[in-house]
Amino acid sequence: MALGNYWLMRLRLMFSNKKFDSNVWKNFVDLRKYYVRDVLASFKFLGMTKIEIEKYFGHCESCNDVFTGCFSYFITVKDNKKYYLVFYFTDGHVKRINYEYEIF
């Protein structure tokens, strides 16, 4: 993608509706923050399986599945905090989605 197209897409995301776009999510980590509100508000992803979540969001970046039953995806760093979108699974399906941070 040409650099000019990247900035045009970024501006469009900053001032638009910000509907989730799987392709942008997977390819532009720095633009993910514009989709968090839509993902949390839509309820579209509740009830999905782990395979379905990976189809939309890509391979789990921090799979704590064995111990905590969750997948997390890095969003951004701000004020000494790393922010993540975390999908919690029960019986193999998404039951809850949180926007969380860890202090470093």
N, C-alpha and C positions, 0 to 999 in steps of 0.2 A: 504494500500500500504506500502510495506516495505521501511524503511528509505533509503536504498541503491538505490531503484528504483526511489524515489523522486529526489535524487541528480543526477541520471543519466538523468532523464527527464529534470531537470533544466539545466544541461549542454547542452543537445541536443537543447533546446529552445534558449539558449544563442548563440549558434554557427550555427544555422540552418536557414532555410527559414521562420520559425515562422508562418506557416499557422494556422488560427484560429481553435481551438479545443474546442467545447462547454463543454465537460466533464471536461477538465483541467480548463477552465474559472470558472466554477461553484464550483469546489472543491479546488482550490489552488489560493486564492486571491493574494498571493505574486508573482505568475507567470503571472498574467494578463498583466503586463507592456510589456511583450514580444509579445503580440498580438495586441496592439494598432495600430501600423503602418499598419498591414495587414487589420484590420477592416476599418481604414480610407481610405486606398488606393483601396480596392477591389470594392467598391460601391455595394457589394452584398446585404447589408442590407437596402439600400435606397428603399423606397416604401413599406417596410414591415409594417404589422400592429403591434399594441402593443402586441397582443397575440403571434405573430411570434417572436418578439424580446425577449419576456420572455421565449419562447421555447429554444432559443439559449443561452441567457445570464442569465437565472434564473429570479426569482421574482425581480422586480424593488426594488433596495435598497434605493433609494431616489426618490420617486414618487411625483414630483411637478406637476403632470399632470393637476390637477384642476386649478392651477393658471398660469402655464407657458407652459403647453403642452410638458413636457419633462420627460424622465426617465434618471437617472444618476446611474453609477456604479463606485464604488471606485476602484482606480488603485493603488496608492502608496502615501507615504508621503516623501517629500524631501525638505530640506531647508525651513522649516516652512510653507510649502504649501501642501495642500491635492489635489491630482490630480484625476480627474474623466473623464470617457468617457460618454458623454451626447448625447442622442438621442432626437432630436426635432421633434415633430409631428405636422402635419397640416392635418385636415380632417381625423384623425385616422391613418395616414401613415407617416413613417419616411421621412422627407424632408431634414434633415441635421444632421450630426454627428460631434461633436467637442471634442477635448481633452482640458479640462479646469482645472483651479485650483482655490482654495480659500486660502487666507492667514489666518493663525490662530495664 
